Amino acid sequence: MNNFARFDIVKTMKKDIYIMLDIEKLPGGYYVATSRDVQGLVAQAKTFEKTIEIAEDIAITLFHAQKGNIKQREFITYPMTISA
């Protein structure tokens, strides 16, 4: 087996990791994305789509920097109305 074949096998063994992004629209039209799942992830851009693109790049970089040690956590989002 040559080096190219081994590389292809390793390349296809990647796993999908699902993370949640919290995206907020800021005054001035910018968007900022953070994640409870990936510590240190902060992305900001003028459009929603670009914010997602930047967040994905940052998540991949952080994943590799943390040597794949991103832990999947369970969160429950519960909408609540209060009278104040």
N, C-alpha and C positions, 0 to 999 in steps of 0.2 A: 504494500500500500504506500503510495507516495504522500508527501506532505500536504498536497492540495486536498486529497481525499480526507485526510484526518481533520484538516481545518473545516471542511464542509460539515463533517459529523459534529464537531464541537459547536459550530455556529448554529446548527439546527436544534441543539439541546437546550436552548434558552427557555426560561419559564416566564409565564405572564404573572405579574404581581399587580393586584388591584389596589389602587389607593383612591382616597376621596380628596377632592379639592374643595376648599371654601373660597369662593370668588366674590369679591365685593367691588361694586362700582363706586369709584371715588369722585369727589367733586372735580370738575374739569374734564370729565369723560374718560379717565384712566380706569383700568381694572387692576386689582391686585389679587393674587392667588396664594394661599397658604395651604398646608396640609397637616392634619393631626397624625397622619400615618408616616410622614417623612420629616423628621426633625431637621430644621434649617431651610426647608423649601419656602422661598418667597419669590414670586415672579410678578412683574408689573409691565403693562403695555397699554397702548392706546386703544387696541381693539380686543374684544373677547377672544377671538380666534388666535391672535398672536400671543395673548396671555397663556392660553392652553399650550401652545407650541413651546413657549419658553419654559413653562412649568414641567413639561415632559422631558426636555433636555436637562433641566436641573435635577429632576428626580432620578434620571439615569446616572448622571454624574455622582450624585450623593449615594446612590445604591452601590456603585463601584467603589467609592471612597470608603464606605462603611463595610466593604467586603461582603455585600449581600445580606447584611444583618438588619433588614427592615422587618419588623415584626407586624404581622397582621393583627389589628385590634378590632374589637367589635364595639360600635357605637350605635346608640338608638337615638334617632331624631324624633323628638316629641313636640308637636306644636302645642302652644299653650296661650290662652287669652287671659289677661288679668285686668281687673278694674283698678285704676290708679287715680 
